[in-house]
Amino acid sequence: MSMQRHHYVMRNGLPEEYAGKHNPLGSNAEDLAQGKTLYQSNCAACHGARGLGDGPAGESLNPRPANIARFAKMPMASDPYLFWTISEGGTPVKSAMPPFKSVLKEQEIWQIIAYLRQM
């Protein structure tokens, strides 16, 4: 997990626009399949095919991409936290993760989150 991001949230909290968000999707097969497809095309290059933080595009990044397969199951990885992380990327914590809020629709972000939770 990104300690920079963790410390940022501990000091500042989540921005209000993200704080109350909850995943409206269930874990149905269609959303999980779409989440996997979206993950593979937007996240796997850095986070790796299995979410271990070992993707080839992330090798030279500092800090390295998070092991999101493990982190997505931790208590801190709430729906609002994950939605904020994907939407804003590394901008708030000055890391290399790109923001996806202008690339992905809200439902697509939720589909990725649903997929991460079952990795």
C-alpha positions as CSV (number, residue, x, y, z in Angstrom):
1,M,0.0,0.0,0.0
2,S,1.1,3.5,-0.5
3,M,2.3,5.0,2.8
4,Q,2.3,8.4,1.2
5,R,-1.4,8.1,0.5
6,H,-2.1,6.6,3.9
7,H,-0.4,9.4,5.7
8,Y,-2.1,12.0,3.5
9,V,-5.6,10.6,4.4
10,M,-4.6,10.4,8.1
11,R,-3.6,14.0,8.1
12,N,-6.3,15.5,5.8
13,G,-9.1,13.0,5.6
14,L,-10.8,12.2,2.3
15,P,-12.1,15.1,0.3
16,E,-15.8,15.7,1.0
17,E,-16.8,14.7,-2.5
18,Y,-15.5,11.2,-2.0
19,A,-16.1,10.7,1.8
20,G,-19.7,9.3,1.5
21,K,-19.3,7.2,-1.6
22,H,-20.3,3.5,-1.6
23,N,-20.2,1.0,-4.3
24,P,-23.7,0.6,-5.7
25,L,-22.7,-2.6,-7.6
26,G,-22.9,-6.1,-6.4
27,S,-20.4,-8.7,-7.2
28,N,-22.4,-10.1,-10.2
29,A,-20.5,-11.8,-13.0
30,E,-21.1,-9.1,-15.5
31,D,-19.7,-6.3,-13.4
32,L,-16.7,-8.4,-12.3
33,A,-15.9,-9.3,-15.9
34,Q,-16.1,-5.7,-17.0
35,G,-14.0,-4.7,-13.9
36,K,-11.3,-7.2,-15.0
37,T,-11.3,-5.9,-18.5
38,L,-11.0,-2.3,-17.3
39,Y,-8.3,-3.3,-14.8
40,Q,-6.3,-5.1,-17.5
41,S,-6.4,-2.1,-19.8
42,N,-5.9,0.7,-17.2
43,C,-4.1,-0.7,-14.2
44,A,-2.2,-4.0,-14.9
45,A,0.7,-2.3,-16.7
46,C,1.9,-0.9,-13.4
47,H,0.1,-2.9,-10.7
48,G,0.6,-6.3,-12.5
49,A,-1.8,-8.9,-13.9
50,R,-2.6,-10.1,-10.4
51,G,-2.4,-6.8,-8.6
52,L,0.9,-7.5,-6.8
53,G,2.5,-4.2,-7.8
54,D,4.8,-5.9,-10.2
55,G,3.8,-4.7,-13.6
56,P,6.5,-3.9,-16.1
57,A,5.6,-0.2,-16.4
58,G,5.9,0.2,-12.6
59,E,9.4,-1.1,-12.3
60,S,11.1,2.3,-12.5
61,L,8.5,4.2,-10.5
62,N,9.3,5.6,-7.0
63,P,7.3,4.8,-5.0
64,R,6.5,1.5,-6.6
65,P,2.9,0.6,-7.4
66,A,0.9,-0.8,-4.5
67,N,0.1,-4.4,-4.1
68,I,-3.6,-3.7,-4.5
69,A,-4.7,-7.3,-4.5
70,R,-3.7,-7.4,-0.8
71,F,-4.5,-3.8,0.0
72,A,-8.1,-4.0,-1.4
73,K,-8.9,-6.5,1.4
74,M,-7.6,-4.3,4.3
75,P,-9.9,-2.3,6.5
76,M,-8.5,1.0,5.4
77,A,-9.4,0.2,1.7
78,S,-12.9,1.5,2.1
79,D,-15.1,2.2,-0.9
80,P,-14.6,6.0,-0.6
81,Y,-10.8,5.5,-0.2
82,L,-10.5,3.3,-3.3
83,F,-12.8,5.5,-5.4
84,W,-10.7,8.6,-4.4
85,T,-7.4,6.8,-5.2
86,I,-8.5,5.7,-8.7
87,S,-10.2,9.0,-9.5
88,E,-7.4,11.3,-8.3
89,G,-4.4,9.0,-8.9
90,G,-1.2,10.2,-7.5
91,T,-1.9,13.9,-7.8
92,P,-2.7,14.5,-4.1
93,V,0.4,12.6,-2.9
94,K,2.7,13.5,-5.8
95,S,3.2,10.0,-7.1
96,A,3.2,8.8,-10.7
97,M,-0.3,7.2,-10.7
98,P,-2.4,9.0,-13.3
99,P,-5.9,10.3,-12.3
100,F,-8.7,8.3,-14.0
101,K,-11.6,10.6,-13.2
102,S,-11.6,12.0,-16.7
103,V,-10.9,8.6,-18.4
104,L,-13.3,6.3,-16.6
105,K,-17.0,6.7,-15.9
106,E,-18.1,6.4,-12.3
107,Q,-19.6,2.9,-12.9
108,E,-16.4,1.8,-14.5
109,I,-14.4,2.8,-11.4
110,W,-16.9,0.9,-9.2
111,Q,-16.5,-2.2,-11.5
112,I,-12.7,-2.0,-11.1
113,I,-13.2,-1.8,-7.3
114,A,-15.5,-4.8,-7.3
115,Y,-12.9,-6.7,-9.3
116,L,-10.1,-5.7,-6.9
117,R,-12.0,-7.0,-3.9
118,Q,-12.2,-10.5,-5.4
119,M,-8.6,-10.7,-6.7
